[in-house]
Amino acid sequence: MINRRKAIRNAILGLGVATVPRSLFQKLTVDDKFKIALNIANENPDKYWQLIQSQFNFANGIRYFNNASLGSSPLSVIEAREEYSRTLESFPSKYMWGGWKDQINEVRIEAAKFINAESDEIAIIHNTTEGMNVIASSLNLKPGDEVIVGDHEHRTGVSPWLFHQEKKGIKIIRPILPLTPDDPQEIVETYKKVISPRTKAISMVHITNTNGMILPVKEICAIASEKNILTLIDGAQSLGAYPCDVKKIGCDYFTASGHKWLFSPKGVALFYARKESQKWLKPFIANYNYDKDGISKIDDYNTRNLPDVLGMGAAIQFHKMIGLKSIMARTLDLKKRFLSRLKDHPQFKIKTPLGQDQSHHILTIEKIGTDVNDLKESLFNKNGIDVRGMSSHNLNGIRISFAMYQKEEDIDLLIDTLLNAE
Ligand SMILES: Cc1ncc(COP(=O)(O)O)c(C=O)c1O
């Protein structure tokens, strides 16, 4: 086996990435592929990123700048998931009821490490929306209790609280965040102003889906913690794209889907509850473990799609092979290339704060004098460019997601198409 791997590895290194036949490439394990890629990267970063790009299977002619809506799984993740699916179908009762216990535990351990948590602080759920619902329904809130939910929260981070506002008579406080603050402290002050003795929880997005603004969650959690206010972070736009160290952030709860920036199968997500804050958790679905202490009751669904859960393990593996640092550097390079031509262009207005630690991989930009929906349509019709149109918060801009699978030429095409769009 080792000799076979060595032979393939040498063949690939000798051939160069661009000419690796797909049939040969696909025979390698995930580990083989990316260890080789790392080797190549030391010699030639261009080839390294070409290899990464070759792992994503976008339809011909599609230039995908919409990862913040939904990521695409690389081939290794698709393959791993399919393999798990075949195994499950070969002996369903065995694999669903314990046959994969160790493997699932391994995913939990890896997922925990990914956000600097302990494995008994992690549940594997379906999506961020579910995580937000778990907390909104768990907390024992009384009429008149207040929950702070900023105006840039994703709709599905607001809905659970609105639902409980009706049911429990709680009050939702919606501070209006500055759109492009000069200093993140402006956001901290905005939150500080609305905290009252009745505040019981702050539900807060890490990176906004509207304009990619990074919220100073660590500072806000520190203030909340001093006042015994619980904090819940929506990490849908940060997990996999930006550091998510829950201990550093100091939140009580953190939830994030894997299917955006972790490129996992669809419908898998992380839910973190720090040990001291698990006593308030109530299961969303009451099953065998509903009355147990700890976090196990949160992902105790009985029958569920285990190939997706295990596929998230493959996604974490893929991600780790490249490394967050390297992914972040790549996305920043792509963004810089984009900004170098449009940042000071009189026809464009950047609707995202650009200071360090104020944004990273998501950018919203308005083309002055155009309607965002027309602009979005025109980009797609002319060159298959997919972006998200953002009309809320007076943005009238397209939201561009920068992701490691994009090529420099894709960025140039995006810029030229934007310049020519009417
Ligand atoms: C910030 C944020 N939170 C939550 C969600 C909802 O994610 P999911 O559909 O995975 O629950 C999204 C989706 O775009 C998002 O951007």
The ligand as a Gaussian input file, in Angstrom:
#p B3LYP/6-31G(d) Opt

LIG

0 1
 C      -25.785000      34.507000       9.641000
 C      -26.669000      33.348000       9.287000
 N      -27.329000      32.710000      10.258000
 C      -28.130000      31.674000       9.991000
 C      -28.314000      31.238000       8.711000
 C      -29.220000      30.077000       8.468000
 O      -28.453000      28.970000       8.187000
 P      -29.110000      27.521000       8.055000
 O      -30.023000      27.574000       6.873000
 O      -27.955000      26.622000       7.830000
 O      -29.845000      27.259000       9.303000
 C      -27.656000      31.870000       7.657000
 C      -27.861000      31.447000       6.271000
 O      -27.515000      32.101000       5.317000
 C      -26.810000      32.966000       7.963000
 O      -26.169000      33.628000       7.009000

